[in-house]
């Protein structure tokens, strides 16, 4: 078969992305299929290519015998010597077969085999290529839409962007550029199926890796991403180097990096916050952009916490339709209840908070030192230690004048300490002082005013033996009820 195949091979490599080796194998299988269709089997057929792969030939290998019983596999000695004068009995002789001798059915069968082989090779090749790209970003172009599913031209294959993986903010037209995440690659009878997504959290992760070099090189790492596609995304990050601010790296100079991400997400809100292994601080960060005054752990085992905010921050902390606090719950894996200061006071939860904090620190004893107060800032505790005030009792014993003379302690820190003491410390007053309240004293005075001296009419009390005015002796008798 003296046919120049080089142009056809190059065209297949360019159009189908198939290697030359696989193409040559396909040509070989095609000729063998036609040979088998023509002669019944291809056990003795041999296909050979020229050194430059420009031509291909097919041969029938026949044994030289004296008396032929199987013409497809044997050849008579005299006939063999006509082809090769040096032929001897028992030798194998290669006899070239002209493919033009194949009938139409054999040729058609060979073509079908070739087409099927090329399709399978192409499908396997594309599957291997795209399977390795799962989790990566790819760019394609809008082709058409059917039943909500968008079909995207990816070059070698066509991807699908199902309705459930489309952001509600986005609207596409024919030939629009689409950047999406490859989530699945499947083989189907119709060909390769590449499933795309723009709502997956890994899509946001991949966008940040493209826009933030520190994330790409692992200097800054993403702890977790939660997302309500089209509305808001929360991203918790931390740094592996003390000199790199993870949030600042993601935001970029003048917000350049985060703005690029927001543009790609079609204006979706993105909250970048710092991950903290301390649950209270992480919860406080997770409720951004709201400013949280305090976080109280209600049940460590059940992951229940209470976030206290000022009145003006309540709607911001909860978010529209509860979206902000709902995403915060998913980000920190805690059940967070948000309350204002007034609502918190009405809950009468201080004693319960104290118990929860005591269990958290494994200590059921009362808090006595300033440094033991839950949530106390390190600089406040150290500031009082520098003034030789270690115990809460010592602080409470100070007068306002003495507090004003403390070094390195400012008024807001004093107020914060008083608030923590009020919330977490039970102040037990002297029993004798508790026994005689101002109301009780007033009642005793009222009872004393009911007695008069029978001699001079002066006011007397039951503890008097003589009238202080006239000196007459006094005696009191009680009637039993």
C-alpha positions in Angstrom: 0.0 0.0 0.0 2.2 2.8 -1.3 0.2 5.7 0.2 1.6 8.9 1.6 0.1 9.1 5.1 2.3 11.9 6.6 -0.2 14.7 5.9 -3.1 12.6 7.3 -1.2 11.7 10.4 -0.2 15.4 11.1 -3.8 16.4 10.6 -5.1 13.9 13.1 -2.4 14.9 15.6 -3.4 18.6 15.2 -7.2 18.1 15.2 -7.7 15.3 17.6 -4.7 15.6 19.9 -3.8 12.0 19.3 -0.1 10.8 19.4 1.5 9.5 16.3 2.1 6.1 17.9 -1.6 5.7 18.5 -2.5 6.8 15.0 -0.1 4.2 13.5 -1.6 1.6 15.7 -5.1 2.6 14.4 -3.9 2.3 10.8 -2.5 -1.2 11.6 -5.7 -2.4 13.2 -7.8 -1.0 10.3 -5.8 -3.0 7.7 -5.9 -6.1 9.9 -9.7 -5.8 10.2 -10.1 -5.5 6.4 -7.8 -8.5 5.9 -9.7 -10.6 8.3 -13.0 -9.6 6.6 -11.5 -10.7 3.3 -9.7 -13.9 4.2 -11.5 -15.1 7.3 -8.7 -14.5 9.8 -5.7 -12.3 10.2 -3.4 -14.6 12.2 -0.8 -14.6 9.4 -1.2 -11.0 8.4 1.7 -8.6 9.0 1.6 -4.8 8.7 4.8 -2.8 8.1 5.5 0.9 7.9 8.4 2.6 6.1 11.1 4.2 8.2 9.6 7.7 7.8 6.0 6.3 8.2 5.1 7.7 4.8 4.0 4.3 3.4 2.4 1.2 4.9 2.1 -2.3 3.5 0.3 -5.5 4.6 1.7 -9.0 4.0 0.4 -12.5 4.2 2.9 -14.8 5.8 2.7 -18.2 4.2 4.7 -21.4 4.7 6.3 -23.1 1.6 4.9 -26.6 1.3 4.8 -29.4 -1.3 1.0 -29.7 -1.7 -1.2 -26.9 -0.4 -4.1 -27.7 1.9 -4.8 -24.1 3.3 -4.3 -21.5 0.6 -4.6 -18.6 3.1 -1.6 -19.9 5.1 0.4 -22.0 2.6 2.1 -21.7 -0.8 3.4 -24.3 -3.2 7.2 -24.4 -3.7 7.0 -23.7 -7.4 4.8 -20.7 -6.9 7.0 -19.5 -4.1 10.2 -19.7 -6.3 8.5 -17.5 -8.9 8.4 -14.8 -6.2 11.8 -15.7 -4.7 14.1 -18.1 -6.6 15.9 -18.9 -3.4 12.8 -20.2 -1.6 13.0 -23.7 0.0 10.5 -26.1 1.6 9.6 -25.1 5.1 10.5 -21.5 4.7 8.1 -18.6 5.5 7.4 -16.2 2.7 5.9 -12.7 3.0 3.5 -12.0 0.1 2.3 -8.4 -0.2 -1.4 -8.0 -0.4 -2.9 -5.1 -2.4 -5.7 -3.5 -0.3 -7.5 -2.7 -3.6 -8.3 -6.5 -3.7 -10.4 -6.1 -0.5 -14.1 -6.0 -1.3 -16.4 -3.1 -0.4 -17.7 -4.8 2.8 -14.2 -5.4 4.0 -13.3 -1.8 3.4 -16.4 -0.5 5.2 -15.7 -2.7 8.2 -12.2 -1.3 8.3 -13.4 2.2 8.2 -15.8 1.6 11.1 -13.0 0.0 13.1 -10.8 3.1 12.4 -13.5 5.6 13.4 -14.3 3.7 16.6 -10.7 3.3 17.6 -10.0 7.0 17.0 -13.0 8.0 19.1 -11.9 5.7 22.0 -8.4 6.9 21.8 -9.5 10.5 21.8 -11.9 10.0 24.6 -9.3 8.2 26.8 -6.7 10.9 26.0 -9.1 13.8 26.9 -10.3 12.0 30.0 -6.7 11.6 31.3 -6.0 15.3 30.5 -9.1 16.7 32.1 -9.2 14.3 35.1 -5.9 15.8 36.2 -7.5 19.2 36.1 -10.3 18.6 38.6 -10.2 21.4 41.1 -8.6 23.8 38.7 -9.9 26.9 37.0 -10.7 26.8 33.3 -11.8 29.5 30.9 -14.4 28.8 28.2 -17.1 30.5 26.1 -20.8 30.5 26.3 -22.3 28.4 23.5 -25.9 27.7 24.3 -28.4 27.0 27.0 -30.9 24.3 27.5 -33.2 23.7 30.5 -31.1 26.1 32.6 -27.8 24.3 31.8 -25.2 26.3 30.0 -22.9 24.6 27.5 -19.4 26.0 27.5 -16.8 25.7 24.7 -13.6 24.5 26.3 -11.7 24.0 23.0 -11.2 20.3 22.8 -14.4 19.4 24.6 -17.7 21.0 25.6 -18.3 21.6 29.3 -21.6 22.0 31.1 -22.5 24.5 33.8 -25.7 23.2 35.5 -28.2 25.6 36.9 -27.4 24.6 40.5 -23.8 25.6 40.0 -24.6 29.1 38.6 -24.5 32.2 40.8 -27.9 34.0 40.9 -26.0 37.3 40.3 -24.7 36.2 36.8 -26.3 36.5 33.4 -24.6 35.2 30.2 -24.9 35.7 26.5 -23.6 33.9 23.5 -19.7 34.0 23.3 -19.4 35.5 26.8 -16.2 34.5 28.5 -16.8 32.1 31.5 -14.3 31.2 34.2 -15.3 28.2 36.2 -14.0 25.3 38.4 -13.8 21.8 37.0 -15.6 19.6 39.5 -16.3 16.4 37.6 -15.0 14.6 34.5 -17.1 11.6 33.3 -17.1 9.2 30.4 -20.5 8.9 28.7 -21.7 7.2 25.5 -22.0 10.6 23.9 -18.4 11.5 24.8 -16.6 13.2 27.6 -18.6 15.2 30.1 -16.8 18.0 32.0 -18.9 19.5 34.8 -18.2 23.1 35.8 -19.1 25.2 38.8 -19.1 28.9 39.9 -20.7 28.3 43.3 -18.3 25.9 44.9 -16.1 27.2 47.7 -13.1 25.8 45.9 -13.8 28.2 43.1 -13.2 31.1 45.6 -10.1 29.3 46.9 -8.7 29.0 43.3 -9.5 32.6 42.6 -7.6 33.7 45.7 -4.6 31.5 44.7 -4.5 33.3 41.4 -4.8 36.8 42.9 -2.7 36.4 46.2 0.9 35.1 45.7 1.2 34.5 49.5 -1.7 31.9 49.3 -0.2 30.2 46.3 3.2 29.8 47.9 1.6 28.7 51.3 2.9 31.7 53.3 -0.7 32.5 54.0 -3.1 29.5 54.2 -6.9 29.3 54.1 -8.4 27.6 57.2 -11.9 27.4 55.9 -14.3 29.0 53.4 -18.1 29.2 53.7 -20.3 30.7 51.0 -23.8 31.6 50.1 -23.2 32.0 46.3 -24.2 35.4 45.0 -24.6 36.9 48.5 -21.7 36.5 50.8 -18.5 34.5 51.4 -16.5 34.3 54.6 -12.8 33.3 54.5 -10.7 32.5 57.5 -7.0 32.8 56.9 -3.8 32.5 59.0 -0.1 33.2 58.3 2.9 30.8 58.6 5.2 33.8 59.2 4.9 36.4 62.0 5.9 39.3 59.7 3.0 38.6 57.3 -0.5 39.9 58.0 -2.8 37.2 56.5 -5.8 39.5 56.1 -3.7 42.4 54.7 -2.1 40.0 52.2 -5.5 39.0 50.9 -6.9 42.5 50.7 -3.8 43.9 49.0 -2.5 47.4 48.7 -5.5 49.8 48.6 -7.8 46.7 48.3 -6.5 45.8 44.8 -6.5 42.0 45.3 -9.9 41.7 47.1 -11.5 44.0 44.4 -10.3 41.6 41.7 -11.9 38.7 43.5 -15.1 40.6 44.0 -15.3 41.5 40.4 -14.9 37.9 39.4 -17.7 37.0 41.8 -19.9 39.7 40.2 -20.0 41.9 43.3 -20.6 39.2 45.9 -19.6 40.4 49.4 -16.4 38.8 50.7 -15.4 38.9 54.4 -11.7 38.1 55.1 -11.0 37.4 58.7 -8.1 36.0 60.8 -8.4 32.4 62.1 -7.7 32.1 65.8 -7.4 28.7 67.7 -9.1 30.4 70.6 -12.8 29.8 70.1 -14.0 33.1 71.6 -11.7 35.2 69.5 -12.5 33.2 66.4 -16.3 33.6 66.9 -15.8 37.4 67.4 -13.8 37.5 64.1 -16.3 35.4 62.3 -19.2 37.8 62.9 -17.4 40.6 61.0 -18.1 43.2 59.8 -20.0 43.5 63.0 -18.1 44.6 66.1 -18.7 42.1 68.9 -18.2 43.4 72.5 -17.9 40.0 74.1 -18.3 36.2 73.5 -19.5 33.9 76.2 -19.1 30.1 75.9 -22.3 28.6 77.1 -21.6 24.9 76.5 -18.1 23.8 75.3 -19.2 20.3 74.5 -22.3 21.2 72.5 -20.4 24.2 70.9 -23.0 26.8 72.0 -21.9 30.4 72.4 -23.4 33.8 73.0 -22.1 36.9 71.2 -22.9 40.2 72.9 -23.1 43.4 70.7 -24.2 46.9 71.2 -27.7 47.8 69.9 -26.4 49.5 66.7 -24.4 46.4 65.7 -27.2 43.8 66.1 -28.6 43.9 62.6 -25.1 43.9 61.1 -24.1 40.8 63.2 -27.2 38.9 62.3 -27.2 40.0 58.6 -30.1 40.1 56.1 -32.3 37.1 56.7 -29.8 35.9 59.3 -27.1 35.3 56.6 -24.1 36.7 58.5 -24.6 34.7 61.7 -25.5 31.6 59.7 -22.3 31.7 57.7 -20.4 32.5 61.0 -21.9 29.3 62.5 -20.7 27.2 59.6 -17.2 28.8 59.6 -16.4 28.3 63.3 -18.6 25.1 63.7 -20.4 26.7 66.7 -24.1 27.5 67.4 -23.9 31.3 68.0 -26.7 33.3 69.5 -26.4 37.1 69.1 -27.8 39.4 71.8 -27.6 43.1 72.7 -26.4 44.2 76.1 -30.0 44.8 77.2 -31.1 41.4 76.0 -28.1 39.8 77.7 -28.9 41.4 81.1 -32.5 40.1 80.8 -31.2 36.6 80.3 -29.6 36.5 83.8 -26.9 34.3 82.4 -23.9 35.5 84.5 -23.9 32.6 86.9 -24.3 30.1 84.1 -21.4 31.8 82.3 -19.2 31.5 85.3 -19.9 27.8 85.6 -19.1 27.3 81.9 -15.9 29.3 82.1 -14.9 27.3 85.3 -15.5 24.0 83.5 -13.6 25.3 80.4 -10.5 26.0 82.6 -11.0 22.9 84.6 -11.3 24.9 87.9 -14.4 24.9 90.0 -13.0 27.3 92.6 -13.9 30.9 92.8 -11.9 33.4 90.8 -9.6 35.4 93.1 -6.8 36.8 90.9 -7.3 39.5 88.3 -5.3 37.4 85.7 -7.9 34.6 86.2 -10.8 36.6 84.9 -12.1 35.2 81.6 -11.4 37.6 78.7 -9.1 39.9 80.7 -6.6 41.6 78.4 -3.0 40.6 79.1 -1.9 44.2 79.4 -4.5 45.0 82.0 -3.5 42.1 84.2 0.2 42.9 83.9 -0.5 46.6 84.6 -2.1 45.8 88.0 0.7 43.3 88.8 3.2 46.1 88.2 1.3 48.1 90.8 1.5 45.1 93.2 -2.2 44.4 92.9 -2.7 40.7 92.1 -6.0 39.9 93.8 -9.5 41.1 92.9 -10.1 41.7 96.6 -7.1 44.1 96.7 -8.5 46.1 93.8 -12.0 46.3 95.4 -10.4 47.7 98.6 -8.9 50.7 96.8 -10.5 54.1 97.0 -11.1 56.2 93.9 -8.2 58.4 94.9 -5.9 55.4 95.1 -7.1 54.0 91.8 -6.4 57.4 90.2 -2.7 57.2 91.3 -2.1 53.8 89.6 0.7 53.9 87.1 0.2 52.7 83.5 -3.6 52.1 84.0 -6.1 54.2 82.2 -9.8 54.8 82.8 -11.1 52.4 80.0 -9.0 49.6 81.5 -10.5 50.3 85.0 -14.0 50.2 83.5 -13.2 46.9 81.7 -11.9 45.3 84.9 -15.0 46.4 86.8 -17.2 45.0 84.1 -15.5 41.6 84.2 -15.6 41.4 88.0 -19.3 42.2 88.0 -20.0 39.5 85.4 -17.8 36.7 86.6 -17.2 37.3 90.4 -19.8 36.9 93.1 -19.2 39.6 95.8 -20.3 38.2 99.2 -20.9 41.0 101.8 -20.5 40.6 105.6 -23.4 38.7 107.1 -23.9 41.2 109.9 -24.2 44.0 107.4 -26.6 41.9 105.3 -28.8 41.2 108.4 -29.5 44.9 109.0 -30.5 46.6 105.8 -31.6 50.3 105.7 -35.2 49.2 105.5 -34.8 47.1 108.6 -33.2 50.0 110.5 -36.1 52.3 109.4 -38.6 49.7 110.7 -36.8 49.5 114.1 -36.9 53.3 114.3 -40.6 53.3 113.5 -41.2 50.7 116.2 -39.2 52.7 118.8 -41.4 55.8 118.2 -44.5 54.0 119.2 -43.5 54.1 123.0 -43.8 57.1 125.4 -42.8 57.5 129.0 -46.0 57.1 131.2 -44.7 59.8 133.5 -43.4 62.6 131.3 -44.4 61.5 127.8 -40.8 61.4 126.5 -39.9 58.9 123.7 -38.5 55.6 125.0 -37.3 52.3 123.5 -37.6 48.8 124.8 -33.9 48.6 125.6 -34.1 51.5 128.2 -34.2 50.7 131.9 -34.9 54.4 132.9 -36.6 57.3 131.1 -33.8 59.6 129.8 -36.0 62.6 130.6 -37.5 62.1 134.1 -35.4 59.1 135.3 -38.4 56.9 136.2 -37.8 53.2 136.1 -39.2 51.4 133.0 -40.6 47.9 132.7 -42.1 46.4 129.4 -44.6 43.6 129.3 -45.5 41.7 126.1 -48.9 40.2 125.4 -48.9 36.8 123.7 -50.9 36.7 120.4 
